[in-house]
């Protein structure tokens, strides 16, 4: 359909193509790190909730001063938010839906990049992207909000067992990147965030970084209304204390749930041949 194809092209232009993660004839039948029966295949396959959760994760991550310093000094996200989005989307797609070899190669590539990212915060605290403690923080922020977005907008009835299984599955990626003591259940994640909370900080630099995410300078006017809806949904997804630290003190916007449901339905219709669908074809039994 012309309309479906046009929407799909626009989305792929925004996040990049992840086709290499799903259809490699040399890896036919290889279900990768998780496989089609995993919870993370279900959660990571929805573009809308992953976008909302991803933005919320960035807002949470930057409350850690060392995490923010690393991104601020070693990333082009302020000038090229789209580029960062594409790289993140590619990594998640490949480690979730790619073959075992592709997933391991992506993890190795990121570890190599992390080894070069190190520095000192404005208060004199050293940081390194390869620091296991920092890697755990980044991972927990991401997966906590990916799952929270999925539950709020797609599967509010999701069982606690499946939620715990999700965290147990994706911990494998975090450990592959070098994280340690990774929480593997919903309760462990919330206890971890509670332990981290006293060391978090929000100030003028945090606000500037948040503005770069929520008000990107190169926003395509065609996407602006949808982006603002997603950004509001992302802010709503943060824990109340994190929203307060960012200054998001207003009530959750009425109509966000309905708006996300409507836009999400259109995007799922347009992206029926996404990374998950292609991966399922790859692992399907071949006719004899």
Secondary structure, DSSP 8 states (H G I E B T S, - for coil): -HHHHHHHHHHHHHH---GGGT--GGGTT--TTT-TTSHHHHHHT-HHHHHHHHHHHHHHHTTSHHHHHHHHHH--TTT-HHHHHHHHHHHHHHHHHS-HHHHHHHHHHHHHHHTT-EEE-TTS-EEETT-HHHHHHHHHHHHHHHHHHHHHHT-TT--HHHHHHHHHHHHHHHHHHT--S---SHHHHHHHHHHHHTT---SHHHHHHHHHHHT-TT--TTTHHHHHHHHHHHHHHS-HHHHHHHT--S---TTHHHHHHHHHHHHHHHTTTSHHHHHHHHHS----
